[in-house]
């Protein structure tokens, strides 16, 4: 029996935080199940019993632990299975910096980058029209945050978000950024030398590189949806 089951969806970004952590750790003793959100599988009583919010990801371990929320799941897996993505618990300074940067990612990065992803990727998938004003506002806010981050990288000389070690903080940034690169907004990173250097360090890691390169293209997702729809109509 696999150590755990990860319920996810290829379109959703949140499960990718967990998936990338698993990939970086080289962990293979698990099962991934794709939740069909197109048919509202995530709103069925069976699924809601695992995740009352009806979202992905959800984690169910072989010994009966059920969890939802991607950041918590990723951190739990790192602790339980010794994924080398956390700071040394004996290094108080490293732990403090890690906690600080985890908070910054959630407080300052998540909202604007989610807005960019929603307007440029999710809305087209749902057949909705992109709100250009919202898209530009997201780019503006993310650019402001990245200006501050760029200055911090330059001042501290750190290689990754939480210091010189690649950690879960970096994992949390990559899925959204991979998608905005795919949509043509990668200059938000590459136009800032220190952040671009960080991105290149991530690309030098085989698991991160493979993950970034395999982010589904919008055209591929739309084609897949049409194929599934056609197959259902043909039945």
N, C-alpha and C positions, 0 to 999 in steps of 0.2 A: 504494500500500500504506500502511495506517495506521502511524503511528510505533510504536505498541505495542498489545498486546491485554491487557485486564484481565479475568481470570477472577474472578467474584464470585457472590454470592447475595443476593437481596433481603432475606432474613431475617437474615443475619449482619451484625454491627455492624462488625467489623474492616475489611471492604472499604470501608465508608463513610468511613473516614479518608482513604483514597486518593481516593475519588469526590469528596468535598467539596473536597479540595485541587485536583483537576482543575477542578471547577466554579468555584471561586474564581479560578482562573487564566484561566478562559474558554477552556481548551484543548479543541479538538474533533477533532484529527487522531488518533483512536484508536478501537479497537473494544472493546466490552464484551460478554462472553459470560457468560450465566447458567449456573452449574454446578447441575445438578439433584441436590441433596443427598438428596432424598427417594428417589431410585433408586440412591443410593450412587455417583453418578458421580465424586465426589471420591476414591473408593477404588479406582478402576480403574487398571490398570497404566499406561495412557496418561496419566492425570492425575498419578499418583504419580511419573512420570518428570519432571514439571515441579515438583511440590511433594511431597517425600518424607514430609511430615507429613500429607498428605491434608486440607489446610485451604484456606480462602479468606481473603484474595485471593492470586492469583498473577499476576505480570507477565511477559510475554514481549515483548521489543522486536523491531523489524524487523531489527535487526542481530545478533540471536542472544543477547541477554542475558536470562536467566531469573532472577527473584527471587521470594521469598516473605517474609512478615511485613510487615504494613501500614505500620508506622512507618518501616521501612527503605525500602520502596517509595516512600512519599510524599516522603521526604527526597531520594531519588535523583532523582525526577521534578523536584522543585524545583530541584535543582542542574543537571540536564541541560538542562531547558527554561526555566530562568530564571523559575520561578514566584516571584512577589514575596511569599514567605511565610517567608523566613529573615531573620535580622538582618544588618546590614551587617558583612561579615567583617573590616572594618578597625576596627570599634568593639568593642574587647575587652570593655568592660563589658556591652554589649548581647549579645554572644555568650555571655558567662559567665552572664548572667541567663537567657538562652534555654536553655542546657544545664541549668541548675539546675531550671527549671520543667518541662522535658521529663522530667527524672528524677522530679520530684515527681508528675507525672501518672501515670507508670508505677508508682511505688512506693506512693502513697497513695490514688489515685483509682480505678485500674483494678479492684482486687479488690472493694471494697464496691459500686461501681456495677454491676459485672458480676453480682454476687450478686442485686442488685435486679432487673436485667434478666432474669436467668435464671429467677428465681422468679415474676416477674409476667408475663413475655412468652414466654420460650422453653418453659417447662414446659407452659403451656396449649396451645401449638402442637404439642408432642410428645404431648399427651394425658396428661400427668402432673399430679399434684396439687401445688399450691403448698405449700411448707413455710413456714408463717407465721413460725415462729421464726427461720428463716434470713433471711427477708425483713426482719423487724424488726431483726435484727442488722446487716444490710447498710445499712439506713437509719440506724441509730445510728452506725456507723463512718463513713459518708459525711458525716453531720451534724457529727461531730467534726472531720473534715478540713476541711469547709467553714467551720467556726467559725474555724479557724486561718487559712484562706485569706482570710476576710472581714477579719480583723484585719490581715493583710498588705496587702490592697488599701487599707484605710483608712490605714494607716501610710505607705505609699509613694505613694498617690494615683495609682497606675498605672491605665491604662484597660483594658489587656488582660493576659493572664497573664504575658507576657514583657516588659511595658513599655507604651509608648504605641502600639505597632504591632501590628496583627493578624498573627499568625504561625501556624506549624504547631501550636504549643502549643494555641491556641484551637481549631484544626481537630480536634485529638485529643480534646478534651472534648465537642464538640457532638454527635456521633452517639449516644453513650450517653445524654446528657442529653435529647436530643430524644425518645428512647424512654421515659425515665422521666416526662417531661412527658405523653406520650401515655397512660401508664398511671395518671396522676393524682398523681404524686409531685413535681410541679414546685415545690411549696412549699419543698423542700429548697434551691432556688435563690432563689425570689422572697421568702422570709421573711428573707433577708439582703440589706440594701439595696445594699451595694457589689457583691455578686455579681449581684443583679438588674440593676443598672446595666450591668454587663458583658454580661449576657444581652441586654439591650435594644440595646446597641451591635452585638452580633452580628446581631440581628434587623433592624437598619438596613442591613445589607449584603445586597444582592439575592440573591446566591448562597446565603448562609447561610440567609436567610429562606425561600427557595424549598425548600431542602433540609429544613429543620425542618418546614415545613408539609406536605411530601410524604412524611414518614416513614409507612410503612404502618401503618394501624390494626390492632390485634390481630384485630378482627372481620373485617376485609378479608382478612387473611392466612389465617385459618381457613376463610373462605368459598372462597378461591382453592384451598386444599389439598383441600377437599371436591369442588370442581369438577374438579380434575385427577384425583382418585381415581375419581370417577364416570365420567369419560371413559375411563380405563384399563380399568375394569371392564366398560364397554360394548363394548369391542373383542373 
